[in-house]
């Protein structure tokens, strides 16, 4: 049944079917009979039409009983009404705030928002063919003084936010991350905002569509959020998207045009909003929140630097399933030679970059992992901003040491430090200087247009060269350090060898796993030989949260000095325990037990203290957390214990005779079997005779010249391993372009399901120093 309009308010009683009986809003409850009943009220709140997964469209409104006595007698005289499907769209187009409506064919359900909106404990649902709306427009009789159907929004200062309230806010962006895919179907973007109240609030935005997320280009942008929910998370106020949320952003630069960047096609914006934006711009400028140079030009980039770049996309190519190449420029010449990644002409999307390559103007950016979805949607000619881009110096395999390195650029996976990329509209004020720079090269580009592209491509990776009539001359990226005087054999010969045996081979890397190299870091127990994955922060944080549940009392141990701090803001106590003996020896700062903290708090505190052990209370006795979380935090490093080989509890730490409190001695004092960080990769090797799968494990640290324990907390070392693998297996390269490796292979057997299994492992081999 559609929405029916009536000419007069009295027609709501005379034009509706006679068999319908009016019911007061106050008298509605879950047991009420909805058949042949109607409800009348005034629309005091009307939300937008939104999409939801269960039904195609949804709209939420609030109506208030028309009886003046009942309206003033109880807050339950107002009730939420949810409209579904086409009725939601009809209601949005036909009904305005202030109109009087009569509802029929509704159902009654318990309201989930009763505690927050303080309205009726039930809400009405309008869906299906029997649901109908009769409406009398208040504008038809009120003329110019009618209730304004335009929404009037109230904005709450950030220091006045209350938990579980739906609010509208303005703020200045102090930090942001571009949208990234969640484990579900949504994308998530996070940001932090502030306002003249000096409160700092985090915001988390979920939406299935990338275009719905706020269009933030730089720190200092102004953002307006409508219908977001305030709640406390980890002791801090946070804003989350709720039903019907919307966002609009503005450039934060003073005197720039106040042009909204909206996530919705229709949004409310008037002079009051313009004044609010300009006031926030003035305040942000006085607080130095807007950086004068939001990005770094290529001419100022230095090796190993992390920076933001504004540029134009010239061409792109898909290198493999986990990497996309972007060829970009910003019109400035880098002070270091730029790497030119060779791509087959038919794989390149966009115009030739030969002119820019010769002028050292083209930056080759390799985009990985969670940024691929955005990169796939980019088109040549678009203007981009890349955040936390890494300038990586690279040397080609076999390149003489006196030849200078070339710079490539990596947008690594993850969202740390706001890492990401986004498209910038071509009319953005931020692009004016970039456009002028690019236009200055247009005439030169036209003069070079007739040059043959193929003659200008520089090949980065030098494939093995064949000497006519002679044996292959190969440049090897690795060196065997075993000291064996063995003759080189083929992979086919290795596969027919009887284990145990050691073989020397020459081979190339056909593929390797895992492709996401951070997954190659494992935990290994030297006692029971167990190998397990390194837990992610989400899993660890859950262990810490579980330890906080139940409001347990602080631990009481005879061997420990205890100090507790009750925090009303955190609604919990944080307790520190130190050994009495260590206090007497003045070494208590070298080992501290902490109870009642979250993972984020533990990481923050560990930056200032050497060794922290998180604990929980069980009947007031001290217990370690579950071993799926680290048992020890030491600065940026985390150490894990083996669940199978460690003691489940300890009575008192053994501290006698300990001179140096490192992870080994702390694990021993607590009865914990320390797990070791190891690197584990699987290579598919290939030579002229076939392929073979070999593990790189026990000698992986020697191979890469890195420590597994150090790599667990060092982004620089992780990048080093990634760079080495990119040289051994260049993204998008053919086998002819890949370097050769001189390897020492160990052939051995293991028992799997009661049967012997032949395995191969790379041993006594390391990357050459010049790599």
FENBELWO-V758803 format. One line per field, one symbol per residue. phi: phi as a letter, one per 30 degrees, with the letter a starting at -180 (. if undefined). Layout:
BEGIN
phi=???
END
This chain:
BEGIN
phi=.ddccbdbddddccddedddcdbdedddadcddcdhcbbcacdcabcddbcbddbdbabcbbcceddedddddadddcbdbccciddddddddcccdjdcbbcbicbcbdddcedcchcedcbcccaidddbbcbcddddccidcddddddccccceddcdceicdbcbcacdcaabdebdcdccdcbbbabbbaedidcbdbbbcadcdddddcccadjdcbcbchccdacbhibdbcbdbeidabbbbddddidedcdccdbdcacabddddddddddddddddchdcddbdbcdddcdceidcacbcacdcabaddadbbbcccbabiccddbecdcddbeedccckddcddddddicccccccbhdcdddddddbejdcbbcchdcdcdbbdeidddddddcccbbcddjbehielaadcedcdedcdddddddddcddddddcddddeddcdcddcddecccdibddccccdbbdcdidccddbddddedcdcddacbcbcacddaabddddddddbcbcddcidcbdddddddddddddddddjhddedbbdcbccbbbdcdddhaccbcbbdddddddhcdddabccbiccdddddddddcbdbbcdbbcbhicdbddeddcdcbcbidcbbccdddccddabdaddcdidcbccdddddddcicddccdbcbbccccbbdckbacbdcbdcdddecibcdddddbbddddddddddddddbeeidcddcddcccbccccbbbcbhibdbdbbbdbhbbddedc
END
